Amino acid sequence: MTWEERKLYQDGRARIQELKDRLDDGAANDALTRGEALEILELLELFADRMSPERWDRALEAIANEAARRADMLVARRN
């Protein structure tokens, strides 16, 4: 791994931690804002080329599960 790649990785990890800290400050059943969703997509794009297909599949599955959980909570809250 080159210095540039390592720096990019570390910057991405820092952004993930900052987003996680912000999301942890909210209530567990709060829906994602459009800005938060776009930030998650930017982070996914940052790391997409640096992951094996198997790890990428597991990451997408975890994201889909979390999105479905939050959607279910939002629907339940509205009803």
Secondary structure, DSSP 8 states (H G I E B T S, - for coil): --HHHHHHHHHHHHHHHHHHHHHHHS-TT----HHHHHHHHHHHHHHHTTS-HHHHHHHHHHHHHHHHHHHHHHHHHH-
